[in-house]
């Protein structure tokens, strides 16, 4: 990596860290990314690509530098003989449920199927949480719009009332 692209990468990493810290959306965002990664890895492994090469390809397809670095680090760990679940757990980026399910998939020899199950589970979880979050945001938007309309009405009528008081 040359020095010209290095500041842009650190800025993207800061944005990713900020996304992770946002109370509700951070959890949804990481689960969406894990679902996407699991779907890609599961598809590549089902196609017969070796795990290390599949992890490199999956890391290249991710748009988030933090998760990309975690997957690349986990790939190095797998190359050195560590299990995938342990390598992902060490990054502390992945939800515990995902790493536990990967561990079960490794021990049973059904890792591609388990990765697809992880992707389906987290995609459904993300959809449910997004629907719940949006259902909470709608009333807040209505309250804000009502406050704005009340402000505009007061701003319009207050000068008229003060003008009539001045005329009397």
DSSP file (Angstrom, degrees, kcal/mol; ACC not computed):
  #  RESIDUE AA STRUCTURE BP1 BP2  ACC     N-H-->O    O-->H-N    N-H-->O    O-->H-N    TCO  KAPPA ALPHA  PHI   PSI    X-CA   Y-CA   Z-CA
    1    1 A X              0   0    0      0, 0.0     2,-0.1     0, 0.0     5,-0.0   0.000 360.0 360.0 360.0 127.7    0.0    0.0    0.0
    2    2 A X    >>  -     0   0    0      1,-0.1     4,-1.0     4,-0.0     3,-0.6  -0.363 360.0-107.1 -85.9 170.7    1.5    3.3   -1.0
    3    3 A X  H 3> S+     0   0    0      1,-0.2     4,-0.8     2,-0.2    -1,-0.1   0.742 112.7  65.7 -71.3 -22.2    1.3    6.5    1.2
    4    4 A X  H 34 S+     0   0    0      1,-0.2     4,-0.4     2,-0.2    -1,-0.2   0.871 109.6  36.1 -68.2 -35.7   -1.2    8.1   -1.1
    5    5 A X  H <> S+     0   0    0     -3,-0.6     4,-1.9     1,-0.1    -1,-0.2   0.619  99.0  82.2 -91.8 -12.1   -3.9    5.6   -0.3
    6    6 A X  H  X S+     0   0    0     -4,-1.0     4,-2.1     1,-0.2     5,-0.2   0.914  89.7  48.6 -62.7 -46.1   -3.0    5.1    3.3
    7    7 A X  H  X S+     0   0    0     -4,-0.8     4,-2.1     1,-0.2    -1,-0.2   0.884 110.3  53.0 -63.0 -35.1   -4.9    8.2    4.7
    8    8 A X  H  > S+     0   0    0     -4,-0.4     4,-2.2     2,-0.2    -1,-0.2   0.892 108.3  50.5 -64.9 -38.5   -8.0    7.2    2.8
    9    9 A X  H  X S+     0   0    0     -4,-1.9     4,-2.3     2,-0.2    -2,-0.2   0.913 109.9  49.1 -65.4 -42.4   -7.9    3.7    4.3
   10   10 A X  H  X S+     0   0    0     -4,-2.1     4,-2.2     1,-0.2    -1,-0.2   0.873 110.3  51.7 -67.3 -34.2   -7.6    5.1    7.8
   11   11 A X  H  X S+     0   0    0     -4,-2.1     4,-2.2     2,-0.2    -1,-0.2   0.914 110.1  48.7 -66.0 -41.4  -10.5    7.4    7.2
   12   12 A X  H  X S+     0   0    0     -4,-2.2     4,-2.3     1,-0.2    -2,-0.2   0.880 110.5  51.8 -64.9 -36.7  -12.6    4.5    6.0
   13   13 A X  H  X S+     0   0    0     -4,-2.3     4,-2.6     2,-0.2    -1,-0.2   0.892 108.4  50.9 -66.5 -38.3  -11.6    2.5    9.1
   14   14 A X  H  X S+     0   0    0     -4,-2.2     4,-2.4     2,-0.2    -2,-0.2   0.907 109.9  49.9 -63.9 -40.7  -12.6    5.4   11.3
   15   15 A X  H  X S+     0   0    0     -4,-2.2     4,-2.5     2,-0.2    -2,-0.2   0.917 111.2  49.5 -63.5 -42.2  -16.0    5.6    9.6
   16   16 A X  H  X S+     0   0    0     -4,-2.3     4,-2.0     2,-0.2    -2,-0.2   0.908 110.0  50.1 -63.3 -41.7  -16.4    1.8   10.1
   17   17 A X  H  X S+     0   0    0     -4,-2.6     4,-1.3     1,-0.2    -1,-0.2   0.901 110.7  50.3 -63.3 -38.9  -15.5    2.1   13.8
   18   18 A X  H  X S+     0   0    0     -4,-2.4     4,-1.1     1,-0.2     3,-0.4   0.916 107.9  53.2 -63.7 -42.6  -18.0    4.9   14.1
   19   19 A X  H  < S+     0   0    0     -4,-2.5     3,-0.4     1,-0.2    -1,-0.2   0.882 107.6  51.9 -59.2 -38.2  -20.6    2.7   12.4
   20   20 A X  H  < S+     0   0    0     -4,-2.0    -1,-0.2     1,-0.2    -2,-0.2   0.806 107.9  52.1 -68.3 -29.0  -19.9    0.0   15.0
   21   21 A X  H  < S+     0   0    0     -4,-1.3     2,-0.2    -3,-0.4    -1,-0.2   0.651  78.4 108.0 -84.7 -15.4  -20.4    2.4   17.9
   22   22 A X  S  X S-     0   0    0     -4,-1.1     4,-2.2    -3,-0.4     5,-0.4  -0.489  78.0-125.1 -64.4 126.8  -23.8    3.6   16.8
   23   23 A X  T  4 S+     0   0    0     -2,-0.2     4,-0.5     1,-0.2    -1,-0.1   0.853  90.9   7.0 -48.7 -61.5  -26.2    2.0   19.3
   24   24 A X  T  > S+     0   0    0      2,-0.1     4,-1.5     1,-0.1     3,-0.3   0.885 130.4  51.9 -91.1 -41.6  -28.7    0.1   17.2
   25   25 A X  H  > S+     0   0    0      1,-0.2     4,-2.8     2,-0.2    -2,-0.2   0.785 100.2  63.6 -70.6 -27.7  -27.4    0.5   13.7
   26   26 A X  H  X S+     0   0    0     -4,-2.2     4,-2.3     2,-0.2    -1,-0.2   0.916 105.3  45.3 -62.4 -43.3  -23.9   -0.8   14.7
   27   27 A X  H  > S+     0   0    0     -4,-0.5     4,-2.0    -5,-0.4    -1,-0.2   0.906 114.7  48.1 -66.5 -41.6  -25.2   -4.2   15.6
   28   28 A X  H  X S+     0   0    0     -4,-1.5     4,-2.2     1,-0.2    -2,-0.2   0.914 111.5  51.4 -64.2 -41.9  -27.4   -4.3   12.5
   29   29 A X  H  X S+     0   0    0     -4,-2.8     4,-2.3     1,-0.2    -2,-0.2   0.924 110.9  45.8 -63.6 -46.2  -24.4   -3.3   10.3
   30   30 A X  H  X S+     0   0    0     -4,-2.3     4,-2.5     1,-0.2    -1,-0.2   0.886 112.7  51.1 -67.9 -36.5  -22.0   -5.9   11.6
   31   31 A X  H  X S+     0   0    0     -4,-2.0     4,-2.3     2,-0.2    -1,-0.2   0.888 109.6  50.4 -66.6 -37.6  -24.6   -8.6   11.3
   32   32 A X  H  X S+     0   0    0     -4,-2.2     4,-2.3     2,-0.2    -2,-0.2   0.926 112.0  47.5 -63.4 -44.0  -25.3   -7.6    7.7
   33   33 A X  H  X S+     0   0    0     -4,-2.3     4,-2.6     2,-0.2    -2,-0.2   0.896 112.0  49.4 -65.3 -40.1  -21.6   -7.7    6.9
   34   34 A X  H  X S+     0   0    0     -4,-2.5     4,-2.8     2,-0.2    -1,-0.2   0.894 110.5  51.2 -66.0 -39.3  -21.2  -11.1    8.6
   35   35 A X  H  X S+     0   0    0     -4,-2.3     4,-2.3     2,-0.2    -2,-0.2   0.917 111.4  47.7 -62.5 -42.6  -24.2  -12.5    6.7
   36   36 A X  H  X S+     0   0    0     -4,-2.3     4,-2.3     2,-0.2    -2,-0.2   0.929 113.5  47.1 -64.1 -45.1  -22.7  -11.2    3.4
   37   37 A X  H  X S+     0   0    0     -4,-2.6     4,-2.9     1,-0.2     5,-0.2   0.915 112.4  49.8 -62.6 -43.4  -19.3  -12.7    4.3
   38   38 A X  H  X S+     0   0    0     -4,-2.8     4,-2.8     1,-0.2     5,-0.2   0.893 110.1  51.0 -63.6 -40.0  -20.9  -16.1    5.3
   39   39 A X  H  X S+     0   0    0     -4,-2.3     4,-2.1    -5,-0.2    -1,-0.2   0.930 113.3  44.8 -63.1 -45.1  -22.9  -16.2    2.1
   40   40 A X  H  X S+     0   0    0     -4,-2.3     4,-2.5     2,-0.2    -2,-0.2   0.941 115.8  46.1 -65.3 -47.9  -19.8  -15.6    0.0
   41   41 A X  H  X S+     0   0    0     -4,-2.9     4,-2.7     1,-0.2     5,-0.2   0.915 112.9  50.4 -62.1 -43.4  -17.6  -18.1    1.9
   42   42 A X  H  X S+     0   0    0     -4,-2.8     4,-2.2    -5,-0.2    -1,-0.2   0.903 111.8  47.6 -61.8 -41.6  -20.3  -20.7    1.8
   43   43 A X  H  X S+     0   0    0     -4,-2.1     4,-1.7    -5,-0.2    -1,-0.2   0.917 113.2  47.6 -66.1 -43.4  -20.8  -20.3   -1.9
   44   44 A X  H  <>S+     0   0    0     -4,-2.5     5,-2.1     1,-0.2     4,-0.2   0.908 113.4  47.3 -65.6 -41.2  -17.1  -20.5   -2.6
   45   45 A X  H ><5S+     0   0    0     -4,-2.7     3,-1.3     1,-0.2    -1,-0.2   0.879 109.5  53.4 -68.7 -36.5  -16.6  -23.6   -0.4
   46   46 A X  H 3<5S+     0   0    0     -4,-2.2    -1,-0.2     1,-0.3    -2,-0.2   0.854 104.1  58.0 -63.4 -33.8  -19.6  -25.3   -2.0
   47   47 A X  T 3<5S-     0   0    0     -4,-1.7    -1,-0.3    -5,-0.2    -2,-0.2   0.506 124.2-104.2 -75.2  -4.1  -17.9  -24.6   -5.4
   48   48 A X  T < 5 +     0   0    0     -3,-1.3     2,-0.3     1,-0.3    -3,-0.2   0.572  69.9 146.1  96.1   9.6  -14.9  -26.5   -4.3
   49   49 A X      < -     0   0    0     -5,-2.1    -1,-0.3     1,-0.1    -2,-0.1  -0.635  55.5-106.1 -80.8 136.8  -12.5  -23.7   -3.6
   50   50 A X     >  -     0   0    0     -2,-0.3     4,-2.7     1,-0.1     5,-0.2  -0.216  29.8-112.5 -60.4 153.9  -10.0  -24.3   -0.7
   51   51 A X  H  > S+     0   0    0      1,-0.2     4,-2.5     2,-0.2     5,-0.2   0.892 112.7  48.6 -58.7 -46.9  -10.8  -22.4    2.5
   52   52 A X  H  > S+     0   0    0      1,-0.2     4,-2.0     2,-0.2    -1,-0.2   0.929 115.0  44.7 -63.2 -45.0   -7.7  -20.1    2.5
   53   53 A X  H  > S+     0   0    0      1,-0.2     4,-2.3     2,-0.2    -1,-0.2   0.886 112.7  52.6 -66.0 -37.9   -8.3  -19.1   -1.1
   54   54 A X  H  X S+     0   0    0     -4,-2.7     4,-2.7     1,-0.2    -2,-0.2   0.884 108.5  50.9 -64.3 -38.4  -12.0  -18.7   -0.4
   55   55 A X  H  X S+     0   0    0     -4,-2.5     4,-2.5     2,-0.2    -2,-0.2   0.893 109.5  49.9 -67.2 -38.8  -11.2  -16.4    2.6
   56   56 A X  H  X S+     0   0    0     -4,-2.0     4,-2.0     2,-0.2    -2,-0.2   0.923 113.8  45.6 -63.7 -43.4   -8.9  -14.3    0.4
   57   57 A X  H  X S+     0   0    0     -4,-2.3     4,-1.2     2,-0.2    -2,-0.2   0.912 113.6  49.0 -65.9 -42.4  -11.5  -13.9   -2.2
   58   58 A X  H  X S+     0   0    0     -4,-2.7     4,-0.7     1,-0.2     3,-0.3   0.893 109.7  52.2 -65.1 -39.3  -14.2  -13.2    0.3
   59   59 A X  H >< S+     0   0    0     -4,-2.5     3,-0.9     1,-0.2    -1,-0.2   0.894 107.5  52.5 -63.4 -39.3  -12.0  -10.5    2.0
   60   60 A X  H 3< S+     0   0    0     -4,-2.0    -1,-0.2     1,-0.2    -2,-0.2   0.785 106.3  54.3 -66.7 -25.9  -11.5   -8.9   -1.4
   61   61 A X  H 3< S+     0   0    0     -4,-1.2    -1,-0.2    -3,-0.3     2,-0.2   0.596  88.0  98.1 -85.6  -9.8  -15.2   -8.7   -1.9
   62   62 A X    <<  -     0   0    0     -3,-0.9   -29,-0.0    -4,-0.7    -3,-0.0  -0.539  59.4-156.3 -79.6 144.4  -15.9   -6.9    1.3
   63   63 A X  S    S+     0   0    0     -2,-0.2     2,-0.6   -30,-0.0    -1,-0.1   0.436  70.6  85.7 -96.8  -1.2  -16.3   -3.1    1.3
   64   64 A X     >  -     0   0    0      1,-0.1     4,-2.4   -31,-0.1     5,-0.2  -0.891  63.3-155.7-107.7 121.2  -15.4   -2.6    4.9
   65   65 A X  H  > S+     0   0    0     -2,-0.6     4,-2.5     1,-0.2     5,-0.2   0.857  92.2  54.1 -63.4 -35.8  -11.7   -2.2    5.8
   66   66 A X  H  > S+     0   0    0      2,-0.2     4,-2.0     1,-0.2    -1,-0.2   0.952 114.4  39.5 -64.0 -48.6  -12.1   -3.4    9.4
   67   67 A X  H  > S+     0   0    0      2,-0.2     4,-2.5     1,-0.2     5,-0.2   0.865 113.6  55.8 -69.3 -35.3  -13.8   -6.6    8.5
   68   68 A X  H  X S+     0   0    0     -4,-2.4     4,-2.4     1,-0.2    -1,-0.2   0.926 109.2  46.5 -61.5 -44.6  -11.6   -7.1    5.5
   69   69 A X  H  X S+     0   0    0     -4,-2.5     4,-2.5     1,-0.2    -1,-0.2   0.891 111.4  52.2 -65.2 -39.1   -8.5   -6.9    7.8
   70   70 A X  H  X S+     0   0    0     -4,-2.0     4,-2.3     2,-0.2    -2,-0.2   0.902 111.5  46.3 -64.3 -40.3  -10.1   -9.3   10.3
   71   71 A X  H  X S+     0   0    0     -4,-2.5     4,-2.4     2,-0.2    -2,-0.2   0.892 112.0  50.7 -69.8 -38.7  -10.8  -11.9    7.6
   72   72 A X  H  X S+     0   0    0     -4,-2.4     4,-1.8     2,-0.2    -2,-0.2   0.908 112.0  47.5 -64.2 -40.5   -7.3  -11.5    6.1
   73   73 A X  H  X S+     0   0    0     -4,-2.5     4,-2.0     2,-0.2    -2,-0.2   0.904 111.9  50.0 -65.2 -41.4   -5.8  -12.0    9.6
   74   74 A X  H  X S+     0   0    0     -4,-2.3     4,-2.4     1,-0.2    -2,-0.2   0.881 107.2  55.4 -64.4 -36.9   -8.1  -15.0   10.2
   75   75 A X  H  X S+     0   0    0     -4,-2.4     4,-2.3     2,-0.2    -1,-0.2   0.885 106.2  50.6 -61.9 -39.0   -7.0  -16.4    6.8
   76   76 A X  H  X S+     0   0    0     -4,-1.8     4,-1.4     2,-0.2    -1,-0.2   0.903 110.2  50.5 -64.3 -40.0   -3.3  -16.2    7.9
   77   77 A X  H  <>S+     0   0    0     -4,-2.0     5,-2.6     2,-0.2     4,-0.3   0.898 110.4  48.6 -63.7 -40.7   -4.3  -18.1   11.1
   78   78 A X  H ><5S+     0   0    0     -4,-2.4     3,-1.4     1,-0.2    -1,-0.2   0.891 108.1  54.6 -65.8 -39.3   -6.1  -20.8    9.1
   79   79 A X  H 3<5S+     0   0    0     -4,-2.3    -1,-0.2     1,-0.3    -2,-0.2   0.827 106.2  52.9 -62.5 -31.0   -3.0  -21.1    6.8
   80   80 A X  T 3<5S-     0   0    0     -4,-1.4    -1,-0.3    -5,-0.1    -2,-0.2   0.479 130.4 -94.4 -84.5  -2.5   -0.9  -21.7   10.0
   81   81 A X  T < 5S+     0   0    0     -3,-1.4    -3,-0.2     1,-0.3     2,-0.1   0.454  79.8 134.3 108.4   1.2   -3.2  -24.5   11.1
   82   82 A X      < -     0   0    0     -5,-2.6    -1,-0.3    -6,-0.1     2,-0.1  -0.490  61.8-102.3 -78.6 153.7   -5.7  -22.8   13.4
   83   83 A X     >  -     0   0    0     -2,-0.1     4,-2.1     1,-0.1     5,-0.2  -0.427  26.6-119.6 -71.9 154.1   -9.4  -23.5   13.0
   84   84 A X  H  > S+     0   0    0      1,-0.2     4,-2.5     2,-0.2     5,-0.2   0.901 112.5  53.5 -59.9 -43.4  -11.5  -20.9   11.2
   85   85 A X  H  > S+     0   0    0      1,-0.2     4,-2.4     2,-0.2    -1,-0.2   0.913 109.8  47.2 -61.7 -42.8  -13.8  -20.3   14.2
   86   86 A X  H  > S+     0   0    0      2,-0.2     4,-1.9     1,-0.2    -1,-0.2   0.882 111.9  50.5 -65.2 -39.0  -10.8  -19.7   16.5
   87   87 A X  H  X S+     0   0    0     -4,-2.1     4,-0.8     2,-0.2    -2,-0.2   0.898 113.5  44.6 -66.9 -40.3   -9.2  -17.3   14.0
   88   88 A X  H >X>S+     0   0    0     -4,-2.5     4,-0.6     1,-0.2     6,-0.6   0.871 110.9  54.4 -71.9 -35.9  -12.4  -15.3   13.7
   89   89 A X  H ><5S+     0   0    0     -4,-2.4     3,-1.1    -5,-0.2    -2,-0.2   0.878 102.4  58.6 -62.7 -37.4  -13.0  -15.3   17.4
   90   90 A X  H 3<5S+     0   0    0     -4,-1.9    -1,-0.2     1,-0.3    -2,-0.2   0.780  98.0  59.6 -65.1 -26.7   -9.5  -13.8   17.9
   91   91 A X  H <<5S-     0   0    0     -4,-0.8    -1,-0.3    -3,-0.5    -2,-0.2   0.742  91.7-149.1 -73.7 -21.8  -10.5  -10.8   15.8
   92   92 A X  T <<5S+     0   0    0     -3,-1.1    -3,-0.1    -4,-0.6    -2,-0.1   0.690  71.7 102.2  59.5  21.2  -13.3   -9.9   18.2
   93   93 A X      < +     0   0    0     -5,-0.6     2,-0.3     2,-0.1    -4,-0.1   0.687  62.2  76.7 -99.3 -25.0  -15.3   -8.5   15.2
   94   94 A X  S    S-     0   0    0     -6,-0.6    -2,-0.1     1,-0.1   -63,-0.1  -0.653  88.5-105.2 -95.7 142.1  -17.7  -11.4   14.7
   95   95 A X     >  -     0   0    0     -2,-0.3     4,-1.8     1,-0.1     3,-0.4  -0.298  29.0-120.7 -60.4 147.3  -20.7  -12.1   16.9
   96   96 A X  H  > S+     0   0    0      1,-0.2     4,-2.5     2,-0.2     5,-0.2   0.852 111.3  58.3 -58.9 -37.4  -20.3  -15.1   19.2
   97   97 A X  H  > S+     0   0    0      1,-0.2     4,-2.4     2,-0.2    -1,-0.2   0.902 105.3  50.1 -61.2 -41.1  -23.2  -17.0   17.7
   98   98 A X  H  > S+     0   0    0     -3,-0.4     4,-2.2     2,-0.2    -1,-0.2   0.930 112.5  45.3 -64.5 -45.4  -21.5  -16.9   14.2
   99   99 A X  H  X S+     0   0    0     -4,-1.8     4,-2.1     1,-0.2    -1,-0.2   0.875 112.9  51.5 -68.3 -34.8  -18.2  -18.2   15.5
  100  100 A X  H  X S+     0   0    0     -4,-2.5     4,-2.0     2,-0.2    -1,-0.2   0.912 110.8  47.8 -65.9 -41.1  -19.9  -20.9   17.5
  101  101 A X  H  X S+     0   0    0     -4,-2.4     4,-2.4     2,-0.2    -2,-0.2   0.878 110.9  51.4 -67.2 -36.4  -21.9  -22.0   14.5
  102  102 A X  H  X S+     0   0    0     -4,-2.2     4,-2.4     2,-0.2    -1,-0.2   0.898 107.7  53.5 -65.2 -39.4  -18.8  -22.1   12.4
  103  103 A X  H  X S+     0   0    0     -4,-2.1     4,-2.2     2,-0.2    -2,-0.2   0.903 109.4  47.7 -61.5 -41.2  -17.1  -24.2   15.1
  104  104 A X  H  X S+     0   0    0     -4,-2.0     4,-2.0     2,-0.2     6,-0.3   0.912 111.0  51.7 -64.9 -42.3  -20.0  -26.7   14.9
  105  105 A X  H  X>S+     0   0    0     -4,-2.4     5,-1.4     1,-0.2     4,-1.0   0.874 110.6  48.5 -62.2 -37.8  -19.7  -26.7   11.1
  106  106 A X  H  <5S+     0   0    0     -4,-2.4    -1,-0.2     1,-0.2    -2,-0.2   0.910 111.8  48.4 -67.9 -42.1  -16.0  -27.4   11.3
  107  107 A X  H  <5S+     0   0    0     -4,-2.2    -2,-0.2     1,-0.2    -1,-0.2   0.818 116.8  41.7 -71.7 -28.4  -16.4  -30.2   13.7
  108  108 A X  H  <5S-     0   0    0     -4,-2.0    -1,-0.2    -5,-0.2    -2,-0.2   0.589 108.3-121.0 -92.4 -10.7  -19.2  -31.9   11.7
  109  109 A X  T  <5S+     0   0    0     -4,-1.0    -3,-0.2    -3,-0.2     3,-0.2   0.639  85.4 108.5  81.7  13.8  -17.6  -31.4    8.4
  110  110 A X     >< +     0   0    0     -5,-1.4     4,-2.2    -6,-0.3    -4,-0.2  -0.319  29.5 140.2-116.9  48.5  -20.5  -29.4    7.0
  111  111 A X  H  >  +     0   0    0     -6,-0.4     4,-2.7     1,-0.2     5,-0.2   0.906  69.2  51.3 -62.4 -45.5  -18.9  -25.9    7.0
  112  112 A X  H  > S+     0   0    0      1,-0.2     4,-2.0     2,-0.2    -1,-0.2   0.927 113.2  45.7 -59.2 -43.4  -20.4  -24.7    3.7
  113  113 A X  H  > S+     0   0    0      1,-0.2     4,-1.9     2,-0.2    -1,-0.2   0.897 113.5  49.8 -65.3 -38.9  -23.9  -25.6    4.8
  114  114 A X  H  X S+     0   0    0     -4,-2.2     4,-2.5     2,-0.2    -2,-0.2   0.889 108.2  52.9 -67.6 -38.6  -23.4  -24.0    8.2
  115  115 A X  H  X S+     0   0    0     -4,-2.7     4,-2.4     1,-0.2    -1,-0.2   0.897 109.4  49.4 -62.7 -39.6  -22.1  -20.8    6.6
  116  116 A X  H  X S+     0   0    0     -4,-2.0     4,-2.4    -5,-0.2    -1,-0.2   0.880 110.3  50.9 -66.1 -36.6  -25.2  -20.7    4.5
  117  117 A X  H  X S+     0   0    0     -4,-1.9     4,-2.7     2,-0.2    -2,-0.2   0.899 109.5  50.6 -65.5 -40.3  -27.3  -21.2    7.6
  118  118 A X  H  X S+     0   0    0     -4,-2.5     4,-2.8     2,-0.2     5,-0.3   0.930 110.4  49.8 -61.2 -45.1  -25.4  -18.4    9.3
  119  119 A X  H  X S+     0   0    0     -4,-2.4     4,-2.4     1,-0.2    -2,-0.2   0.929 112.8  45.9 -61.2 -45.8  -26.1  -16.1    6.3
  120  120 A X  H  X S+     0   0    0     -4,-2.4     4,-2.2     2,-0.2    -1,-0.2   0.919 113.8  49.4 -63.6 -43.5  -29.8  -16.9    6.3
  121  121 A X  H  X S+     0   0    0     -4,-2.7     4,-2.4     1,-0.2    -2,-0.2   0.943 115.0  42.4 -62.1 -48.9  -30.1  -16.5   10.1
  122  122 A X  H  X S+     0   0    0     -4,-2.8     4,-2.7     2,-0.2    -1,-0.2   0.850 112.0  54.1 -70.9 -33.0  -28.3  -13.1   10.2
  123  123 A X  H  X S+     0   0    0     -4,-2.4     4,-2.3    -5,-0.3    -1,-0.2   0.923 111.8  45.4 -63.3 -42.4  -30.1  -11.8    7.1
  124  124 A X  H  X S+     0   0    0     -4,-2.2     4,-2.4    -5,-0.2    -2,-0.2   0.905 113.1  50.3 -66.0 -40.8  -33.5  -12.6    8.7
  125  125 A X  H  X S+     0   0    0     -4,-2.4     4,-2.6     2,-0.2     5,-0.2   0.907 110.5  49.5 -63.1 -42.4  -32.3  -11.0   12.0
  126  126 A X  H  X S+     0   0    0     -4,-2.7     4,-2.6     2,-0.2     5,-0.2   0.921 111.0  49.6 -63.2 -44.2  -31.2   -7.9   10.1
  127  127 A X  H  X S+     0   0    0     -4,-2.3     4,-2.2     2,-0.2    -2,-0.2   0.911 112.6  47.5 -61.8 -41.8  -34.5   -7.6    8.4
  128  128 A X  H  X S+     0   0    0     -4,-2.4     4,-2.2     2,-0.2    -2,-0.2   0.932 114.2  45.8 -64.8 -46.3  -36.4   -8.0   11.6
  129  129 A X  H  X S+     0   0    0     -4,-2.6     4,-2.6     1,-0.2    -2,-0.2   0.868 111.9  51.9 -67.5 -35.7  -34.3   -5.5   13.5
  130  130 A X  H  X S+     0   0    0     -4,-2.6     4,-2.7    -5,-0.2     5,-0.2   0.916 110.1  48.9 -65.9 -41.7  -34.5   -3.0   10.6
  131  131 A X  H  X S+     0   0    0     -4,-2.2     4,-2.0    -5,-0.2    -2,-0.2   0.911 113.4  47.0 -63.4 -41.8  -38.3   -3.3   10.5
  132  132 A X  H  X S+     0   0    0     -4,-2.2     4,-1.2     2,-0.2    -2,-0.2   0.912 113.3  48.5 -66.0 -42.3  -38.5   -2.8   14.3
  133  133 A X  H  X S+     0   0    0     -4,-2.6     4,-1.7     1,-0.2     3,-0.4   0.918 112.2  48.3 -64.4 -43.4  -36.1    0.2   14.1
  134  134 A X  H  X S+     0   0    0     -4,-2.7     4,-1.9     1,-0.2    -1,-0.2   0.859 107.0  56.3 -66.5 -34.0  -38.1    1.8   11.3
  135  135 A X  H  X S+     0   0    0     -4,-2.0     4,-0.6     1,-0.2    -1,-0.2   0.795 110.6  45.8 -68.7 -25.3  -41.3    1.3   13.1
  136  136 A X  H  X S+     0   0    0     -4,-1.2     4,-0.9    -3,-0.4    -2,-0.2   0.776 109.8  54.1 -82.2 -28.4  -39.8    3.3   16.0
  137  137 A X  H  X S+     0   0    0     -4,-1.7     4,-2.4     1,-0.2     5,-0.2   0.847  95.6  68.0 -74.6 -33.6  -38.5    6.0   13.8
  138  138 A X  H  X S+     0   0    0     -4,-1.9     4,-2.1     1,-0.2    -1,-0.2   0.917 101.4  44.8 -56.4 -49.3  -41.9    6.7   12.1
  139  139 A X  H  X S+     0   0    0     -4,-0.6     4,-2.3     1,-0.2    -1,-0.2   0.889 111.9  53.8 -63.4 -35.3  -43.5    8.2   15.3
  140  140 A X  H  X S+     0   0    0     -4,-0.9     4,-2.3     1,-0.2    -1,-0.2   0.900 108.3  49.4 -64.0 -39.1  -40.4   10.2   16.0
  141  141 A X  H  X S+     0   0    0     -4,-2.4     4,-2.7     2,-0.2    -1,-0.2   0.902 109.9  51.5 -65.6 -40.5  -40.5   11.7   12.5
  142  142 A X  H  X S+     0   0    0     -4,-2.1     4,-2.5    -5,-0.2    -2,-0.2   0.902 110.2  48.8 -63.1 -40.6  -44.2   12.6   13.0
  143  143 A X  H  X S+     0   0    0     -4,-2.3     4,-2.4     2,-0.2    -2,-0.2   0.914 112.3  48.2 -65.3 -42.8  -43.4   14.3   16.3
  144  144 A X  H  X S+     0   0    0     -4,-2.3     4,-2.3     2,-0.2    -2,-0.2   0.916 112.4  48.5 -64.1 -42.9  -40.6   16.3   14.7
  145  145 A X  H  X S+     0   0    0     -4,-2.7     4,-2.5     2,-0.2    -2,-0.2   0.903 110.9  51.1 -64.8 -39.7  -42.8   17.3   11.7
  146  146 A X  H  X S+     0   0    0     -4,-2.5     4,-2.4     1,-0.2    -2,-0.2   0.905 110.2  49.5 -62.7 -41.4  -45.6   18.3   14.1
  147  147 A X  H  X S+     0   0    0     -4,-2.4     4,-2.3     2,-0.2    -1,-0.2   0.890 110.7  50.1 -63.8 -39.2  -43.1   20.5   16.1
  148  148 A X  H  X S+     0   0    0     -4,-2.3     4,-2.4     2,-0.2    -2,-0.2   0.916 110.8  48.5 -65.5 -42.9  -41.9   22.1   12.8
  149  149 A X  H  X S+     0   0    0     -4,-2.5     4,-2.6     2,-0.2    -2,-0.2   0.908 111.7  50.2 -63.3 -42.2  -45.4   22.9   11.7
  150  150 A X  H  X S+     0   0    0     -4,-2.4     4,-2.5     2,-0.2    -1,-0.2   0.902 110.1  50.9 -62.7 -40.5  -46.2   24.3   15.1
  151  151 A X  H  X S+     0   0    0     -4,-2.3     4,-2.6     2,-0.2    -2,-0.2   0.922 111.0  47.8 -61.8 -44.7  -43.1   26.5   14.9
  152  152 A X  H  X S+     0   0    0     -4,-2.4     4,-1.9     2,-0.2    -2,-0.2   0.918 112.2  49.4 -64.6 -42.9  -44.0   27.8   11.5
  153  153 A X  H  X S+     0   0    0     -4,-2.6     4,-2.8     2,-0.2     5,-0.3   0.929 113.3  45.7 -62.2 -45.0  -47.6   28.6   12.6
  154  154 A X  H  X S+     0   0    0     -4,-2.5     4,-2.4     1,-0.2     5,-0.2   0.910 111.4  53.2 -63.9 -41.0  -46.3   30.4   15.7
  155  155 A X  H  X S+     0   0    0     -4,-2.6     4,-0.6    -5,-0.2    -1,-0.2   0.833 115.0  41.6 -64.2 -31.7  -43.7   32.2   13.5
  156  156 A X  H  X S+     0   0    0     -4,-1.9     4,-0.7    -5,-0.2    -2,-0.2   0.897 120.4  39.5 -81.2 -42.2  -46.5   33.4   11.1
  157  157 A X  H  X S+     0   0    0     -4,-2.8     4,-2.4    -5,-0.2     5,-0.2   0.779 101.7  69.4 -83.3 -27.2  -49.2   34.3   13.6
  158  158 A X  H  X S+     0   0    0     -4,-2.4     4,-2.4    -5,-0.3     5,-0.2   0.910 100.4  47.3 -60.3 -45.4  -47.1   36.0   16.3
  159  159 A X  H  X S+     0   0    0     -4,-0.6     4,-2.1    -5,-0.2    -1,-0.2   0.882 111.3  52.8 -64.0 -34.6  -46.2   39.0   14.2
  160  160 A X  H  X S+     0   0    0     -4,-0.7     4,-2.0     2,-0.2    -2,-0.2   0.931 111.1  45.9 -65.7 -43.6  -49.9   39.4   13.2
  161  161 A X  H  X S+     0   0    0     -4,-2.4     4,-1.8     1,-0.2    -2,-0.2   0.904 113.7  48.1 -65.3 -42.0  -51.0   39.3   16.9
  162  162 A X  H  X S+     0   0    0     -4,-2.4     4,-1.7     1,-0.2    -1,-0.2   0.842 109.8  54.1 -68.6 -31.2  -48.2   41.8   17.9
  163  163 A X  H  X S+     0   0    0     -4,-2.1     4,-2.0    -5,-0.2    -2,-0.2   0.903 107.8  49.2 -67.4 -41.2  -49.2   44.0   14.9
  164  164 A X  H  X S+     0   0    0     -4,-2.0     4,-1.6     1,-0.2    -2,-0.2   0.860 109.8  52.0 -68.0 -33.9  -52.9   44.1   16.1
  165  165 A X  H  < S+     0   0    0     -4,-1.8    -1,-0.2     1,-0.2    -2,-0.2   0.875 109.8  49.6 -66.1 -36.6  -51.8   45.0   19.6
  166  166 A X  H  < S+     0   0    0     -4,-1.7    -2,-0.2     1,-0.2    -1,-0.2   0.869 108.3  53.1 -69.7 -36.9  -49.7   47.9   18.2
  167  167 A X  H  <        0   0    0     -4,-2.0    -1,-0.2     1,-0.3    -2,-0.2   0.870 360.0 360.0 -67.6 -37.8  -52.6   49.2   16.1
  168  168 A X     <        0   0    0     -4,-1.6    -1,-0.3    -5,-0.1    -2,-0.2   0.491 360.0 360.0 -69.1 360.0  -54.9   49.3   19.2
